[in-house]
Structures are given as C-alpha cells and as structure tokens.
Amino acid sequence: ISPGLVRISVGLEHIDDIIRDISQALEKSY
C-alpha cells in the first residue's frame, strides 16, 4: 500500500487537504 493511499484512507475528513496535496504533486511531476 502506498503512503498516498494510507493518507487518503486516514484523512477522509480532510479531503480538501488531500486534493491540494495531490494537485501540488502533479504540478511538480510535470
């Protein structure tokens, strides 16, 4: 299980923070 999936499953109540983190990660990878 990847750390990202763990964070998503643990932080469902903080979905906005997760979406922000994913968006930033995608921006950095491209």
mmJSON file of the N, C-alpha and C atoms, coordinates in Angstrom:
{"data_MODEL":{"atom_site":{
"group_PDB":["ATOM","ATOM","ATOM","ATOM","ATOM","ATOM","ATOM","ATOM","ATOM","ATOM","ATOM","ATOM","ATOM","ATOM","ATOM","ATOM","ATOM","ATOM","ATOM","ATOM","ATOM","ATOM","ATOM","ATOM","ATOM","ATOM","ATOM","ATOM","ATOM","ATOM","ATOM","ATOM","ATOM","ATOM","ATOM","ATOM","ATOM","ATOM","ATOM","ATOM","ATOM","ATOM","ATOM","ATOM","ATOM","ATOM","ATOM","ATOM","ATOM","ATOM","ATOM","ATOM","ATOM","ATOM","ATOM","ATOM","ATOM","ATOM","ATOM","ATOM","ATOM","ATOM","ATOM","ATOM","ATOM","ATOM","ATOM","ATOM","ATOM","ATOM","ATOM","ATOM","ATOM","ATOM","ATOM","ATOM","ATOM","ATOM","ATOM","ATOM","ATOM","ATOM","ATOM","ATOM","ATOM","ATOM","ATOM","ATOM","ATOM","ATOM"],
"id":[1,2,3,4,5,6,7,8,9,10,11,12,13,14,15,16,17,18,19,20,21,22,23,24,25,26,27,28,29,30,31,32,33,34,35,36,37,38,39,40,41,42,43,44,45,46,47,48,49,50,51,52,53,54,55,56,57,58,59,60,61,62,63,64,65,66,67,68,69,70,71,72,73,74,75,76,77,78,79,80,81,82,83,84,85,86,87,88,89,90],
"type_symbol":["N","C","C","N","C","C","N","C","C","N","C","C","N","C","C","N","C","C","N","C","C","N","C","C","N","C","C","N","C","C","N","C","C","N","C","C","N","C","C","N","C","C","N","C","C","N","C","C","N","C","C","N","C","C","N","C","C","N","C","C","N","C","C","N","C","C","N","C","C","N","C","C","N","C","C","N","C","C","N","C","C","N","C","C","N","C","C","N","C","C"],
"label_atom_id":["N","CA","C","N","CA","C","N","CA","C","N","CA","C","N","CA","C","N","CA","C","N","CA","C","N","CA","C","N","CA","C","N","CA","C","N","CA","C","N","CA","C","N","CA","C","N","CA","C","N","CA","C","N","CA","C","N","CA","C","N","CA","C","N","CA","C","N","CA","C","N","CA","C","N","CA","C","N","CA","C","N","CA","C","N","CA","C","N","CA","C","N","CA","C","N","CA","C","N","CA","C","N","CA","C"],
"label_alt_id":[null,null,null,null,null,null,null,null,null,null,null,null,null,null,null,null,null,null,null,null,null,null,null,null,null,null,null,null,null,null,null,null,null,null,null,null,null,null,null,null,null,null,null,null,null,null,null,null,null,null,null,null,null,null,null,null,null,null,null,null,null,null,null,null,null,null,null,null,null,null,null,null,null,null,null,null,null,null,null,null,null,null,null,null,null,null,null,null,null,null],
"label_comp_id":["ILE","ILE","ILE","SER","SER","SER","PRO","PRO","PRO","GLY","GLY","GLY","LEU","LEU","LEU","VAL","VAL","VAL","ARG","ARG","ARG","ILE","ILE","ILE","SER","SER","SER","VAL","VAL","VAL","GLY","GLY","GLY","LEU","LEU","LEU","GLU","GLU","GLU","HIS","HIS","HIS","ILE","ILE","ILE","ASP","ASP","ASP","ASP","ASP","ASP","ILE","ILE","ILE","ILE","ILE","ILE","ARG","ARG","ARG","ASP","ASP","ASP","ILE","ILE","ILE","SER","SER","SER","GLN","GLN","GLN","ALA","ALA","ALA","LEU","LEU","LEU","GLU","GLU","GLU","LYS","LYS","LYS","SER","SER","SER","TYR","TYR","TYR"],
"label_asym_id":["A","A","A","A","A","A","A","A","A","A","A","A","A","A","A","A","A","A","A","A","A","A","A","A","A","A","A","A","A","A","A","A","A","A","A","A","A","A","A","A","A","A","A","A","A","A","A","A","A","A","A","A","A","A","A","A","A","A","A","A","A","A","A","A","A","A","A","A","A","A","A","A","A","A","A","A","A","A","A","A","A","A","A","A","A","A","A","A","A","A"],
"label_entity_id":["1","1","1","1","1","1","1","1","1","1","1","1","1","1","1","1","1","1","1","1","1","1","1","1","1","1","1","1","1","1","1","1","1","1","1","1","1","1","1","1","1","1","1","1","1","1","1","1","1","1","1","1","1","1","1","1","1","1","1","1","1","1","1","1","1","1","1","1","1","1","1","1","1","1","1","1","1","1","1","1","1","1","1","1","1","1","1","1","1","1"],
"label_seq_id":[1,1,1,2,2,2,3,3,3,4,4,4,5,5,5,6,6,6,7,7,7,8,8,8,9,9,9,10,10,10,11,11,11,12,12,12,13,13,13,14,14,14,15,15,15,16,16,16,17,17,17,18,18,18,19,19,19,20,20,20,21,21,21,22,22,22,23,23,23,24,24,24,25,25,25,26,26,26,27,27,27,28,28,28,29,29,29,30,30,30],
"pdbx_PDB_ins_code":[null,null,null,null,null,null,null,null,null,null,null,null,null,null,null,null,null,null,null,null,null,null,null,null,null,null,null,null,null,null,null,null,null,null,null,null,null,null,null,null,null,null,null,null,null,null,null,null,null,null,null,null,null,null,null,null,null,null,null,null,null,null,null,null,null,null,null,null,null,null,null,null,null,null,null,null,null,null,null,null,null,null,null,null,null,null,null,null,null,null],
"Cartn_x":[0.859,0.0,0.891,0.601,1.43,1.07,2.011,1.716,0.547,0.403,-0.708,-2.048,-2.168,-3.43,-3.695,-2.644,-2.82,-3.343,-2.771,-3.206,-4.65,-5.033,-6.419,-7.364,-7.029,-7.938,-8.012,-6.907,-6.889,-7.537,-7.405,-7.803,-9.036,-10.013,-11.204,-11.893,-11.802,-12.438,-11.656,-10.45,-9.618,-9.402,-10.462,-10.329,-9.802,-10.143,-9.643,-8.129,-7.564,-6.115,-5.478,-6.122,-5.572,-5.591,-6.71,-6.804,-5.725,-5.501,-4.467,-3.096,-2.812,-1.523,-1.347,-2.397,-2.304,-2.075,-2.777,-2.618,-1.189,-0.616,0.755,1.72,1.477,2.353,2.31,1.127,1.005,1.723,1.604,2.282,3.794,4.318,5.756,6.24,5.383,5.824,5.794,5.114,5.071,5.87],
"Cartn_y":[-1.199,0.0,1.243,2.164,3.36,4.358,5.207,6.217,7.103,7.389,8.23,7.599,6.287,5.609,5.612,5.466,5.495,6.861,7.92,9.27,9.486,8.98,9.164,8.43,7.196,6.406,6.969,7.533,8.071,9.449,10.211,11.614,11.943,11.052,11.328,12.614,12.944,14.163,15.4,15.191,16.307,16.201,15.869,15.58,16.782,17.987,19.172,19.246,18.91,18.927,17.878,16.71,15.646,16.067,16.647,17.096,18.134,19.028,20.045,19.384,18.403,17.713,17.001,16.334,15.618,16.605,17.725,18.725,19.245,19.515,20.005,18.939,17.683,16.602,16.473,16.598,16.502,17.663,18.854,20.007,19.811,19.223,19.019,17.936,16.94,15.818,16.156,17.244,17.617,18.881],
"Cartn_z":[0.0,0.0,0.0,-0.894,-0.983,0.107,0.516,1.543,1.156,-0.128,-0.559,-0.247,-0.469,-0.175,1.318,2.116,3.57,3.99,3.429,3.796,3.386,2.225,1.776,2.709,3.068,3.902,5.316,5.803,7.164,7.209,6.13,6.173,5.364,5.344,4.542,4.984,6.268,6.742,6.304,5.764,5.319,3.813,3.094,1.664,0.9,1.331,0.639,0.726,1.891,2.047,1.147,1.051,0.217,-1.251,-1.677,-3.068,-3.351,-2.41,-2.594,-2.716,-1.851,-1.907,-3.24,-3.708,-4.981,-6.119,-6.091,-7.142,-7.169,-6.0,-5.934,-6.428,-6.089,-6.527,-8.048,-8.623,-10.078,-10.75,-10.171,-10.751,-10.728,-9.651,-9.537,-10.492,-10.784,-11.605,-13.09,-13.465,-14.879,-15.118],
"occupancy":[1.0,1.0,1.0,1.0,1.0,1.0,1.0,1.0,1.0,1.0,1.0,1.0,1.0,1.0,1.0,1.0,1.0,1.0,1.0,1.0,1.0,1.0,1.0,1.0,1.0,1.0,1.0,1.0,1.0,1.0,1.0,1.0,1.0,1.0,1.0,1.0,1.0,1.0,1.0,1.0,1.0,1.0,1.0,1.0,1.0,1.0,1.0,1.0,1.0,1.0,1.0,1.0,1.0,1.0,1.0,1.0,1.0,1.0,1.0,1.0,1.0,1.0,1.0,1.0,1.0,1.0,1.0,1.0,1.0,1.0,1.0,1.0,1.0,1.0,1.0,1.0,1.0,1.0,1.0,1.0,1.0,1.0,1.0,1.0,1.0,1.0,1.0,1.0,1.0,1.0],
"B_iso_or_equiv":[0.0,0.0,0.0,0.0,0.0,0.0,0.0,0.0,0.0,0.0,0.0,0.0,0.0,0.0,0.0,0.0,0.0,0.0,0.0,0.0,0.0,0.0,0.0,0.0,0.0,0.0,0.0,0.0,0.0,0.0,0.0,0.0,0.0,0.0,0.0,0.0,0.0,0.0,0.0,0.0,0.0,0.0,0.0,0.0,0.0,0.0,0.0,0.0,0.0,0.0,0.0,0.0,0.0,0.0,0.0,0.0,0.0,0.0,0.0,0.0,0.0,0.0,0.0,0.0,0.0,0.0,0.0,0.0,0.0,0.0,0.0,0.0,0.0,0.0,0.0,0.0,0.0,0.0,0.0,0.0,0.0,0.0,0.0,0.0,0.0,0.0,0.0,0.0,0.0,0.0],
"pdbx_formal_charge":[null,null,null,null,null,null,null,null,null,null,null,null,null,null,null,null,null,null,null,null,null,null,null,null,null,null,null,null,null,null,null,null,null,null,null,null,null,null,null,null,null,null,null,null,null,null,null,null,null,null,null,null,null,null,null,null,null,null,null,null,null,null,null,null,null,null,null,null,null,null,null,null,null,null,null,null,null,null,null,null,null,null,null,null,null,null,null,null,null,null],
"auth_seq_id":[1,1,1,2,2,2,3,3,3,4,4,4,5,5,5,6,6,6,7,7,7,8,8,8,9,9,9,10,10,10,11,11,11,12,12,12,13,13,13,14,14,14,15,15,15,16,16,16,17,17,17,18,18,18,19,19,19,20,20,20,21,21,21,22,22,22,23,23,23,24,24,24,25,25,25,26,26,26,27,27,27,28,28,28,29,29,29,30,30,30],
"auth_comp_id":["ILE","ILE","ILE","SER","SER","SER","PRO","PRO","PRO","GLY","GLY","GLY","LEU","LEU","LEU","VAL","VAL","VAL","ARG","ARG","ARG","ILE","ILE","ILE","SER","SER","SER","VAL","VAL","VAL","GLY","GLY","GLY","LEU","LEU","LEU","GLU","GLU","GLU","HIS","HIS","HIS","ILE","ILE","ILE","ASP","ASP","ASP","ASP","ASP","ASP","ILE","ILE","ILE","ILE","ILE","ILE","ARG","ARG","ARG","ASP","ASP","ASP","ILE","ILE","ILE","SER","SER","SER","GLN","GLN","GLN","ALA","ALA","ALA","LEU","LEU","LEU","GLU","GLU","GLU","LYS","LYS","LYS","SER","SER","SER","TYR","TYR","TYR"],
"auth_asym_id":["A","A","A","A","A","A","A","A","A","A","A","A","A","A","A","A","A","A","A","A","A","A","A","A","A","A","A","A","A","A","A","A","A","A","A","A","A","A","A","A","A","A","A","A","A","A","A","A","A","A","A","A","A","A","A","A","A","A","A","A","A","A","A","A","A","A","A","A","A","A","A","A","A","A","A","A","A","A","A","A","A","A","A","A","A","A","A","A","A","A"],
"auth_atom_id":["N","CA","C","N","CA","C","N","CA","C","N","CA","C","N","CA","C","N","CA","C","N","CA","C","N","CA","C","N","CA","C","N","CA","C","N","CA","C","N","CA","C","N","CA","C","N","CA","C","N","CA","C","N","CA","C","N","CA","C","N","CA","C","N","CA","C","N","CA","C","N","CA","C","N","CA","C","N","CA","C","N","CA","C","N","CA","C","N","CA","C","N","CA","C","N","CA","C","N","CA","C","N","CA","C"],
"pdbx_PDB_model_num":[1,1,1,1,1,1,1,1,1,1,1,1,1,1,1,1,1,1,1,1,1,1,1,1,1,1,1,1,1,1,1,1,1,1,1,1,1,1,1,1,1,1,1,1,1,1,1,1,1,1,1,1,1,1,1,1,1,1,1,1,1,1,1,1,1,1,1,1,1,1,1,1,1,1,1,1,1,1,1,1,1,1,1,1,1,1,1,1,1,1]
}}}
